[in-house]
Amino acid sequence: MNTTDTKTIDVRGLYCPEPVFRTKMEMERLSIGEMIKIVADDPESEEDISMWVQRNGHELVSIKKDSKDLEFVIKKAK
């Protein structure tokens, strides 16, 4: 699966803990090896989502900052 096939969820306008909760729900629907893109604008999301990914053993493929938006690409590992 390449990034053009990656499902995107937009959590802009949502604040902690909602972006992490929505990420968790979507990750549960993926198969191992699939990726998801999260777009957030809560500044706390960078730390919150990064820590959640690490704690749960997934792979944070990339984080991109664009003005006030953060874009995460996460690969499901288990």
DSSP file (Angstrom, degrees, kcal/mol; ACC not computed):
  #  RESIDUE AA STRUCTURE BP1 BP2  ACC     N-H-->O    O-->H-N    N-H-->O    O-->H-N    TCO  KAPPA ALPHA  PHI   PSI    X-CA   Y-CA   Z-CA
    1    1 A M              0   0    0      0, 0.0     2,-0.2     0, 0.0     5,-0.0   0.000 360.0 360.0 360.0 125.9    0.0    0.0    0.0
    2    2 A N    >>  -     0   0    0      1,-0.1     3,-1.7    33,-0.0     4,-0.5  -0.522 360.0 -94.7 -99.5 174.7    1.5    3.4   -0.9
    3    3 A T  G >4 S+     0   0    0      1,-0.3     3,-0.6     2,-0.2    -1,-0.1   0.740 121.5  62.9 -65.5 -21.7    0.6    6.7    0.6
    4    4 A T  G 34 S+     0   0    0      1,-0.2    -1,-0.3     3,-0.0     0, 0.0   0.774 106.3  46.5 -71.8 -22.4   -1.9    7.5   -2.2
    5    5 A D  G <4 S+     0   0    0     -3,-1.7    -1,-0.2     2,-0.1    -2,-0.2   0.504  89.0 117.3 -90.2  -6.1   -3.9    4.5   -1.0
    6    6 A T    <<  -     0   0    0     -3,-0.6    30,-0.2    -4,-0.5     2,-0.2  -0.404  69.1-121.1 -70.5 133.3   -3.7    5.5    2.6
    7    7 A K  E     -a   36   0A   0     28,-0.9    30,-3.3    -2,-0.2     2,-0.4  -0.496  27.9-150.4 -69.3 140.2   -6.9    6.3    4.5
    8    8 A T  E     -a   37   0A   0     28,-0.2     2,-0.4    -2,-0.2    30,-0.2  -0.945  11.5-168.5-115.9 133.9   -7.0    9.8    5.8
    9    9 A I  E     -a   38   0A   0     28,-2.8    30,-2.4    -2,-0.4     2,-0.7  -0.985  12.3-147.9-119.8 137.6   -8.8   10.9    8.9
   10   10 A D  E     +a   39   0A   0     -2,-0.4    30,-0.2    28,-0.2    28,-0.1  -0.891  24.3 166.5-105.9 112.3   -9.2   14.6    9.7
   11   11 A V    >   +     0   0    0     28,-3.2     3,-1.9    -2,-0.7    30,-0.4   0.085  26.2 142.0-112.4  21.7   -9.4   15.5   13.4
   12   12 A R  T 3   +     0   0    0     27,-0.4     3,-0.1     1,-0.3    28,-0.1  -0.389  68.0  28.8 -63.2 140.2   -8.9   19.2   13.0
   13   13 A G  T 3  S+     0   0    0      1,-0.3     2,-0.3    -2,-0.1    -1,-0.3   0.319  99.6 107.2  89.8  -8.0  -10.9   21.1   15.4
   14   14 A L    <   -     0   0    0     -3,-1.9    -1,-0.3     3,-0.0    27,-0.3  -0.814  53.5-156.9-104.3 145.5  -10.8   18.3   18.0
   15   15 A Y    >   -     0   0    0     -2,-0.3     3,-2.0     1,-0.1    -3,-0.0  -0.821  37.8 -23.1-124.4 161.2   -8.7   18.5   21.1
   16   16 A C  T 3  S+     0   0    0      1,-0.3    -1,-0.1    -2,-0.3    29,-0.0  -0.035 123.1  13.5 -42.4 131.6   -7.1   16.0   23.5
   17   17 A P  T 3> S+     0   0    0      0, 0.0     4,-2.4     0, 0.0     3,-0.4  -0.965 114.5  72.4 -97.7   8.7   -8.0   13.2   23.9
   18   18 A E  H <> S+     0   0    0     -3,-2.0     4,-2.8     1,-0.2     5,-0.3   0.861  94.6  52.6 -58.3 -44.5  -10.3   13.0   20.9
   19   19 A P  H  > S+     0   0    0      0, 0.0     4,-2.0     0, 0.0    -1,-0.2   0.910 114.2  44.1 -59.0 -39.9   -7.5   12.9   18.1
   20   20 A V  H  > S+     0   0    0     -3,-0.4     4,-2.7     2,-0.2    -2,-0.2   0.913 113.4  51.2 -68.9 -42.1   -5.8   10.0   19.9
   21   21 A F  H  X S+     0   0    0     -4,-2.4     4,-2.2     2,-0.2    -1,-0.2   0.919 112.2  45.8 -60.5 -45.5   -9.2    8.2   20.5
   22   22 A R  H  X S+     0   0    0     -4,-2.8     4,-2.2     2,-0.2    -1,-0.2   0.882 112.1  52.0 -66.6 -38.0  -10.1    8.6   16.8
   23   23 A T  H  X S+     0   0    0     -4,-2.0     4,-2.6    -5,-0.3    -2,-0.2   0.937 109.7  49.7 -61.2 -46.9   -6.7    7.4   15.7
   24   24 A K  H  X S+     0   0    0     -4,-2.7     4,-1.8     1,-0.2    -2,-0.2   0.917 110.1  50.4 -58.3 -46.4   -7.0    4.3   18.0
   25   25 A M  H  X S+     0   0    0     -4,-2.2     4,-0.6     1,-0.2    -1,-0.2   0.917 113.7  44.5 -60.5 -44.4  -10.5    3.5   16.5
   26   26 A E  H >X S+     0   0    0     -4,-2.2     3,-1.0     1,-0.2     4,-0.5   0.878 109.2  56.1 -69.7 -37.2   -9.2    3.7   12.9
   27   27 A M  H >< S+     0   0    0     -4,-2.6     3,-1.1     1,-0.3    -1,-0.2   0.856 100.0  60.3 -62.8 -34.4   -6.1    1.7   13.7
   28   28 A E  H 3< S+     0   0    0     -4,-1.8    -1,-0.3     1,-0.2    -2,-0.2   0.753 102.1  53.8 -64.5 -23.3   -8.2   -1.1   15.0
   29   29 A R  H << S+     0   0    0     -3,-1.0    -1,-0.2    -4,-0.6    -2,-0.2   0.606  94.7  90.1 -85.7 -13.2   -9.9   -1.4   11.6
   30   30 A L  S << S-     0   0    0     -3,-1.1     2,-0.2    -4,-0.5     3,-0.1  -0.453  73.6-125.6 -85.8 155.9   -6.5   -1.7    9.7
   31   31 A S    >   -     0   0    0     -2,-0.1     3,-2.2     1,-0.1    45,-0.3  -0.628  47.8 -78.5 -89.0 157.7   -4.7   -4.9    8.8
   32   32 A I  T 3  S+     0   0    0      1,-0.3    45,-0.2    -2,-0.2    -1,-0.1  -0.332 120.9  24.3 -57.0 133.7   -1.0   -5.3    9.8
   33   33 A G  T 3  S+     0   0    0     43,-3.0    -1,-0.3     1,-0.4     2,-0.1   0.172  93.5 121.2  94.1 -16.6    1.2   -3.3    7.4
   34   34 A E    <   -     0   0    0     -3,-2.2    42,-2.9    -7,-0.1    -1,-0.4  -0.429  51.6-142.0 -76.6 156.9   -1.6   -0.9    6.4
   35   35 A M  E     - B   0  75A   0     40,-0.2   -28,-0.9   -33,-0.1     2,-0.3  -0.844  12.0-163.8-121.0 157.3   -1.1    2.8    6.9
   36   36 A I  E     -aB   7  74A   0     38,-2.3    38,-2.7    -2,-0.3     2,-0.5  -0.989  12.2-141.8-137.1 146.0   -3.3    5.7    7.9
   37   37 A K  E     -aB   8  73A   0    -30,-3.3   -28,-2.8    -2,-0.3     2,-0.5  -0.934  14.2-164.0-109.7 130.9   -2.8    9.5    7.7
   38   38 A I  E     -aB   9  72A   0     34,-2.6    34,-2.8    -2,-0.5     2,-0.5  -0.955   2.3-163.1-113.7 129.8   -4.1   11.7   10.5
   39   39 A V  E     +aB  10  71A   0    -30,-2.4   -28,-3.2    -2,-0.5   -27,-0.4  -0.967  22.4 164.2-114.0 120.9   -4.5   15.4   10.0
   40   40 A A  E     - B   0  70A   0     30,-2.6    30,-3.3    -2,-0.5   -28,-0.2  -0.905  33.8-167.7-133.7 157.7   -4.7   17.4   13.2
   41   41 A D        +     0   0    0    -30,-0.4   -29,-0.1   -27,-0.3    -1,-0.1   0.348  57.9 109.1-126.1   2.9   -4.5   21.0   14.4
   42   42 A D    >   -     0   0    0    -28,-0.2     3,-2.1     1,-0.2     4,-0.5  -0.716  64.3-144.8 -77.5 119.2   -4.3   20.5   18.2
   43   43 A P  T >  S+     0   0    0      0, 0.0     3,-0.8     0, 0.0     4,-0.5   0.796  98.8  60.5 -57.3 -27.5   -0.7   21.4   19.1
   44   44 A E  T 3> S+     0   0    0      1,-0.2     4,-2.8     2,-0.2     3,-0.3   0.688  85.3  79.7 -71.8 -17.7   -0.8   18.7   21.8
   45   45 A S  H <>>S+     0   0    0     -3,-2.1     4,-2.8     1,-0.2     5,-0.6   0.843  81.3  64.2 -60.4 -34.5   -1.4   16.1   19.1
   46   46 A E  H <>5S+     0   0    0     -3,-0.8     4,-1.3    -4,-0.5    -1,-0.2   0.949 114.7  30.3 -56.4 -49.8    2.2   15.9   18.1
   47   47 A E  H  >5S+     0   0    0     -4,-0.5     4,-2.6    -3,-0.3     5,-0.2   0.926 121.7  51.4 -73.7 -45.2    3.2   14.6   21.5
   48   48 A D  H  X5S+     0   0    0     -4,-2.8     4,-2.2     1,-0.2    -3,-0.2   0.933 115.6  38.7 -60.7 -50.1    0.0   12.7   22.2
   49   49 A I  H  X5S+     0   0    0     -4,-2.8     4,-2.7     2,-0.2     5,-0.2   0.907 115.5  53.0 -70.4 -40.9   -0.2   10.8   19.0
   50   50 A S  H  X<S+     0   0    0     -4,-1.3     4,-2.1    -5,-0.6    -2,-0.2   0.923 112.5  45.1 -58.8 -44.4    3.6   10.1   18.8
   51   51 A M  H  X S+     0   0    0     -4,-2.6     4,-2.8     2,-0.2    -1,-0.2   0.903 112.0  51.6 -67.0 -40.9    3.5    8.7   22.4
   52   52 A W  H  X S+     0   0    0     -4,-2.2     4,-1.9    -5,-0.2     6,-0.2   0.926 110.1  49.4 -61.4 -44.6    0.4    6.6   21.6
   53   53 A V  H  <>S+     0   0    0     -4,-2.7     5,-2.0     1,-0.2     4,-0.4   0.932 113.7  46.0 -59.5 -47.1    2.0    5.1   18.5
   54   54 A Q  H ><5S+     0   0    0     -4,-2.1     3,-1.2     1,-0.2    -2,-0.2   0.926 111.8  50.7 -63.1 -46.4    5.2    4.3   20.5
   55   55 A R  H 3<5S+     0   0    0     -4,-2.8    -1,-0.2     1,-0.3    -2,-0.2   0.824 113.0  46.7 -61.1 -32.1    3.3    2.8   23.4
   56   56 A N  T 3<5S-     0   0    0     -4,-1.9    -1,-0.3    -5,-0.2    -2,-0.2   0.369 112.8-115.5 -97.7   5.0    1.2    0.6   21.1
   57   57 A G  T < 5 +     0   0    0     -3,-1.2    -3,-0.2    -4,-0.4     2,-0.1   0.666  68.1 134.3  76.7  17.4    4.2   -0.7   19.0
   58   58 A H      < -     0   0    0     -5,-2.0     2,-0.5    -6,-0.2    -1,-0.2  -0.362  57.5-106.1 -89.4 177.1    3.1    0.9   15.7
   59   59 A E  E     -C   75   0A   0     16,-2.5    16,-3.1    -2,-0.1     2,-1.1  -0.921  13.9-147.7-111.6 123.5    5.5    2.7   13.3
   60   60 A L  E     -C   74   0A   0     -2,-0.5    14,-0.2    14,-0.2     3,-0.1  -0.774  19.4-177.7 -85.3 101.4    5.3    6.5   13.0
   61   61 A V  E     -     0   0A   0     12,-1.9     2,-0.3    -2,-1.1    -1,-0.2   0.903  59.5 -17.2 -71.6 -42.3    6.3    6.8    9.3
   62   62 A S  E     -C   73   0A   0     11,-1.4    11,-2.3    -3,-0.1     2,-0.4  -0.993  44.3-154.7-161.2 155.1    6.3   10.6    9.2
   63   63 A I  E     -C   72   0A   0     -2,-0.3     2,-0.4     9,-0.2     9,-0.2  -0.995  19.5-173.7-129.6 128.6    5.2   13.8   10.8
   64   64 A K  E     -C   71   0A   0      7,-2.5     7,-2.7    -2,-0.4     2,-0.5  -0.987  10.8-153.6-125.1 131.8    4.8   16.8    8.6
   65   65 A K  E     +C   70   0A   0     -2,-0.4     2,-0.4     5,-0.2     5,-0.2  -0.901  14.2 177.3-105.0 129.5    4.0   20.3    9.9
   66   66 A D  E >   -C   69   0A   0      3,-2.9     3,-2.7    -2,-0.5     2,-0.3  -0.915  63.0 -60.6-134.6 105.7    2.2   22.7    7.6
   67   67 A S  T 3  S-     0   0    0     -2,-0.4    -1,-0.0     1,-0.3     0, 0.0  -0.406 122.1 -17.2  50.8-111.0    1.4   26.1    9.1
   68   68 A K  T 3  S+     0   0    0     -2,-0.3    -1,-0.3    -3,-0.1     2,-0.3   0.526 120.9  93.2 -98.5  -3.8   -0.9   25.1   12.0
   69   69 A D  E <   - C   0  66A   0     -3,-2.7    -3,-2.9   -57,-0.0     2,-0.4  -0.636  57.2-155.8 -92.2 147.0   -1.7   21.5   10.7
   70   70 A L  E     -BC  40  65A   0    -30,-3.3   -30,-2.6    -2,-0.3     2,-0.5  -0.956   5.8-161.8-115.4 138.1    0.1   18.4   11.7
   71   71 A E  E     -BC  39  64A   0     -7,-2.7    -7,-2.5    -2,-0.4     2,-0.4  -0.972   7.9-172.1-125.7 117.8    0.0   15.4    9.4
   72   72 A F  E     -BC  38  63A   0    -34,-2.8   -34,-2.6    -2,-0.5     2,-0.5  -0.862  11.0-161.7-107.8 139.9    1.0   11.9   10.7
   73   73 A V  E     -BC  37  62A   0    -11,-2.3   -12,-1.9    -2,-0.4   -11,-1.4  -0.991  17.4-174.6-118.9 122.7    1.4    8.7    8.7
   74   74 A I  E     -BC  36  60A   0    -38,-2.7   -38,-2.3    -2,-0.5     2,-0.5  -0.942  14.5-151.8-122.2 136.2    1.2    5.6   10.9
   75   75 A K  E     -BC  35  59A   0    -16,-3.1   -16,-2.5    -2,-0.4     2,-0.3  -0.926  23.1-123.7-109.0 127.6    1.9    2.0    9.9
   76   76 A K        +     0   0    0    -42,-2.9   -43,-3.0    -2,-0.5   -18,-0.1  -0.540  30.7 176.2 -71.9 126.0    0.0   -0.7   11.8
   77   77 A A              0   0    0     -2,-0.3    -1,-0.2   -45,-0.2   -19,-0.1   0.674 360.0 360.0-106.0 -22.3    2.6   -3.1   13.3
   78   78 A K              0   0    0    -22,-0.1   -46,-0.1   -47,-0.1    -2,-0.1   0.351 360.0 360.0-152.2 360.0    0.4   -5.5   15.3
